[in-house]
Amino acid sequence: MREFIIADNQDITKAGLMFLLSNLKETSLLLEAGNKAELVQQLRLHSTSIVILDYTLFDFSGAEELIVLHERFKEADWLLFSDELNLPFLRRMLFGSMAFGVVLKDNSKEEILTAIQCTLRKERFICNHVSNLLLTANDSSFSSSPTLKNTPLTTAEQNILKEIALGKTTKQIAAERNLSFHTINSHRKNIFRKLGVNNVHEAIKYAMKSGIVNLIEYYI
C-alpha cells in the first residue's frame, strides 16, 4: 500500500487522478499539494509517498532544484505529469537521475495507468512520446559530443562504464565478471579520473554522448 501526493493545482487534473488512484488497491492515502511549499510539507509528513508532479505549474527555479528535492527525500518515488516538457529539461532529469519517470497529460488513460503501476513497482516509466522525442532529437549538444575514437578509456573500462550506465552496481558487475569488488571499484575510480567527472550522473552523460551506451539500451 502506498501514499500518493498529487502535486498539481489544476482542479480537473486532480479530480481525474483522484478517481484513477482511488480505484487502485495499492492506494492507502491520497494527498494534495498546490504549490512547492505544500509539496515539501507533505513530503516531510509522508516521505515514502509517490509524487505525481506537474513541474510546469510549480515555482521551481529549474531542474537542479527538483533534483535536490529528490535528494532530500530519497525514499519518495517521482512521476512527472505535465502537458509538455522541453527537451533540455527532459534530458537533465532523465539522464541525470534514475528517480524520475514521465508521462504526459494527453497520453491515453491506459498509458497513464501503466506509468502509475510502474512507479508503484519502483520501475521507471517513460511514455512513448518522450522516448521518441529523445531518440530523434539531434541538437548541437550531441553533434559536438565525444566519440569512441577519442575516448581516453580502455575497452574494459568502456564496458564497465556501460554496465554502470545501465544501472548495475559495483557488486553486480564484479559478480558477473568473476572479479573482486575492489578490482571493479578500482576501474570505476580510474574511469571517473580519466573522464574528469565526480559522480555517476556525470559518467552516465558521458556514456550517452560518446555512444558507449545508446538511448534504446538505456530505456529497455
C-alpha positions in Angstrom: 0.0 0.0 0.0 1.3 3.4 -1.0 0.5 7.0 -0.3 0.2 9.4 -3.2 0.9 13.1 -3.3 -0.8 14.8 -6.3 1.3 17.9 -6.8 -0.8 19.9 -9.2 -3.0 23.0 -9.0 -5.4 22.2 -11.8 -8.7 21.1 -10.4 -9.7 18.9 -13.4 -6.3 17.1 -13.3 -6.5 16.5 -9.6 -10.1 15.1 -9.9 -9.0 12.8 -12.7 -6.0 11.5 -10.7 -8.1 11.1 -7.6 -10.5 8.9 -9.5 -7.8 6.7 -11.1 -5.8 6.3 -7.9 -8.8 5.6 -5.6 -9.6 2.6 -7.8 -6.1 1.1 -7.2 -5.9 -1.5 -4.4 -2.4 -0.4 -3.7 -3.5 3.2 -2.7 -3.6 3.8 1.0 -3.9 7.6 1.1 -4.4 10.4 -1.4 -2.8 13.8 -0.6 -2.7 17.1 -2.5 -0.1 19.8 -2.9 -1.0 23.0 -4.8 2.5 24.6 -4.7 6.1 23.9 -3.9 5.8 24.8 -0.2 2.8 22.4 0.3 4.7 19.7 -1.6 7.7 20.0 0.8 5.4 19.9 3.8 3.6 16.8 2.6 6.9 15.1 1.9 8.1 15.9 5.5 5.0 14.1 6.7 4.9 11.3 4.1 8.5 10.8 2.9 7.9 7.4 1.2 5.0 8.7 -1.0 4.7 8.5 -4.7 4.7 12.1 -6.0 2.8 12.8 -9.2 4.1 16.3 -10.2 3.2 18.8 -12.9 6.6 20.6 -12.8 5.4 23.4 -15.1 2.8 24.6 -12.6 5.1 25.0 -9.6 7.7 27.7 -9.0 10.9 25.6 -9.2 13.9 27.6 -10.3 15.0 24.8 -12.6 15.7 21.1 -12.9 18.5 21.3 -10.4 16.2 22.4 -7.6 13.9 19.4 -8.3 16.8 17.0 -8.3 17.9 18.5 -4.9 14.4 18.0 -3.6 14.6 14.3 -4.6 18.0 14.0 -2.8 16.3 15.4 0.3 13.5 12.9 0.2 15.2 9.9 -1.4 12.5 7.4 -0.3 9.9 9.1 -2.4 9.1 7.9 -6.0 8.5 10.6 -8.6 6.3 10.6 -11.8 6.4 13.8 -13.8 3.0 14.5 -15.3 2.6 17.6 -17.5 1.1 18.8 -20.7 4.6 19.3 -22.3 8.2 19.4 -21.1 11.0 20.9 -23.1 13.9 18.7 -24.3 16.7 20.3 -22.2 14.7 19.7 -19.1 13.9 16.1 -20.0 17.5 15.4 -20.8 18.6 16.8 -17.5 16.1 14.9 -15.5 16.2 11.6 -17.3 19.9 11.4 -18.0 20.9 12.9 -14.7 18.8 10.8 -12.4 17.1 7.4 -12.4 14.5 8.6 -9.9 12.1 10.3 -12.3 9.5 8.8 -14.7 7.5 10.8 -17.1 4.0 10.6 -18.7 2.1 13.4 -20.4 -1.4 14.6 -19.7 -2.6 13.9 -23.2 -1.4 10.3 -23.2 -4.1 7.6 -23.1 -5.7 6.5 -19.9 -4.0 3.1 -20.4 -0.6 4.7 -20.7 -1.1 6.9 -17.6 -2.3 3.8 -15.6 0.8 1.9 -16.8 3.0 4.7 -15.7 1.4 4.7 -12.2 1.7 0.9 -11.9 5.4 1.0 -12.9 6.0 3.7 -10.3 4.3 1.5 -7.7 6.8 -1.2 -8.6 9.7 1.3 -8.4 10.3 0.9 -12.1 10.9 4.0 -14.2 8.3 4.7 -16.9 8.9 7.0 -19.9 6.0 7.4 -22.2 6.2 6.7 -25.9 6.1 10.4 -26.9 9.0 11.4 -24.7 11.0 8.3 -25.7 10.6 9.2 -29.4 11.5 12.8 -28.7 14.7 11.8 -27.0 15.6 9.2 -29.7 15.0 11.5 -32.7 16.4 14.8 -31.2 19.6 16.0 -32.9 20.8 19.3 -31.5 24.2 20.8 -31.2 24.9 19.3 -27.8 25.1 15.9 -29.4 26.8 16.9 -32.6 29.8 18.1 -30.6 29.8 15.1 -28.3 32.9 12.9 -27.6 33.2 9.8 -29.7 34.6 6.3 -29.1 37.5 7.2 -31.4 38.9 9.7 -28.9 37.7 8.4 -25.6 40.5 8.0 -23.0 39.0 4.8 -21.7 40.3 1.3 -22.5 37.9 -1.3 -23.9 37.5 -2.9 -20.5 36.7 0.5 -18.9 34.2 1.3 -21.6 32.4 -2.0 -20.9 32.3 -1.3 -17.2 31.1 2.2 -17.7 28.3 0.8 -20.0 27.2 -1.5 -17.2 27.3 1.3 -14.7 25.1 3.4 -17.0 22.7 0.6 -17.3 22.1 0.6 -13.6 24.4 -2.2 -12.3 26.1 -1.8 -9.0 29.8 -2.4 -8.5 29.0 -5.6 -6.7 26.8 -6.9 -9.5 29.5 -6.1 -12.2 32.1 -7.9 -10.1 30.0 -11.0 -9.7 29.1 -11.2 -13.4 32.8 -10.9 -14.4 34.1 -13.2 -11.6 36.3 -10.4 -10.3 36.6 -8.9 -6.9 34.7 -5.9 -5.7 37.9 -4.0 -5.2 39.0 -4.7 -8.8 35.8 -3.2 -10.3 35.9 -0.3 -7.8 39.5 0.5 -8.9 38.3 0.5 -12.6 35.4 2.8 -11.5 37.8 5.2 -9.9 40.1 5.2 -13.0 37.1 5.9 -15.2 36.0 8.8 -13.2 39.6 10.2 -13.0 40.1 9.8 -16.8 36.8 11.5 -17.6 37.2 14.2 -15.1 33.8 13.5 -13.5 32.8 13.4 -9.9 29.7 11.2 -9.8 27.7 8.5 -11.6 25.3 11.0 -13.2 28.2 12.8 -15.0 29.7 9.5 -16.0 26.3 8.3 -17.5 26.0 11.5 -19.5 29.5 10.9 -21.0 28.5 7.3 -21.8 25.4 8.5 -23.6 27.1 11.3 -25.6 30.1 9.1 -26.6 28.0 6.2 -27.8 29.2 3.8 -25.1 25.6 3.2 -24.3 22.7 4.2 -26.5 19.3 5.5 -25.6 17.4 2.3 -26.6 19.6 0.2 -24.3 19.2 2.8 -21.5 15.4 2.6 -21.5 14.9 -1.1 -22.0 
